Amino acid sequence: MKVLSFTIRKRSIEIVWLADGQKHVTMLYRHSDYSWHPDADSAKLLPKTREELQGAVIALLSRTVSRAEKPRKRRNVWRFEDASPIS
């Protein structure tokens, strides 16, 4: 199982994933009590498939967070070059 894309919106999360050569889309919707619920097709997934999807999403998010937290090397962008000739 591989997560192809993960899109977070204000009231929904879209997960596009690949399993057994087939592309699937899972949607999670936010209710007024701030709980997240899957769409009807995703709710019918087998428990094992849901656990694998959850693990793949967690792995994707952890890789994204670890990349974002690494300090980046700052390049010296500010350079002063005097275009006037020295007399």
C-alpha positions in Angstrom: 0.0 0.0 0.0 1.3 3.4 -1.0 -0.2 6.9 -0.3 -0.1 8.9 -3.6 -1.4 12.2 -2.3 -2.8 13.6 1.0 -4.8 16.8 0.8 -6.0 18.6 3.9 -8.9 21.1 3.5 -10.9 23.0 6.1 -13.7 20.5 6.3 -12.3 17.4 4.5 -9.2 15.3 4.0 -8.6 13.5 0.7 -6.3 10.5 0.6 -5.4 8.9 -2.7 -3.7 5.6 -2.3 -2.6 2.6 -4.3 -3.1 -1.0 -3.4 -2.9 -4.2 -5.5 -2.4 -2.0 -8.6 -5.7 -0.1 -8.1 -6.0 3.5 -7.2 -8.4 4.3 -4.4 -9.7 7.6 -2.9 -10.7 8.0 0.7 -12.5 11.1 2.0 -12.8 12.1 5.6 -15.3 14.7 6.5 -15.3 17.0 9.6 -18.6 17.2 11.5 -19.7 20.1 13.7 -18.3 18.4 16.8 -14.8 18.4 15.1 -14.8 14.6 14.7 -13.7 13.1 11.4 -15.8 10.5 9.6 -15.0 8.5 6.4 -17.3 8.5 3.4 -19.6 5.6 2.8 -17.2 3.6 0.6 -14.3 4.0 2.9 -16.4 3.0 5.9 -16.9 -0.4 4.2 -13.2 -1.2 4.0 -11.9 -4.2 5.9 -10.4 -3.5 9.3 -7.0 -4.8 8.1 -7.1 -2.4 5.1 -8.0 0.5 7.3 -5.1 -0.2 9.7 -2.7 -0.4 6.8 -4.0 2.9 5.4 -3.7 4.5 8.8 -0.1 3.3 9.1 0.8 4.6 5.6 -0.7 8.0 6.4 1.1 8.2 9.7 4.4 7.2 8.0 3.8 9.9 5.3 3.1 12.6 7.9 6.1 11.6 10.0 8.4 11.9 7.0 6.9 15.3 6.1 7.3 16.6 9.7 10.9 15.4 10.0 11.9 17.1 6.8 10.2 20.3 7.8 12.0 20.4 11.2 15.5 20.0 9.8 17.4 23.3 9.8 18.3 24.5 6.4 21.7 25.8 5.5 21.3 29.6 4.9 23.0 30.9 1.8 24.4 34.4 1.8 21.9 36.1 -0.3 22.7 39.6 0.7 25.8 40.7 -1.1 27.1 44.2 -1.6 28.8 45.0 -4.8 29.9 48.5 -5.5 29.5 49.2 -9.2 31.4 52.5 -9.0 35.2 52.3 -9.8 37.6 53.2 -7.0 39.5 56.4 -7.7 
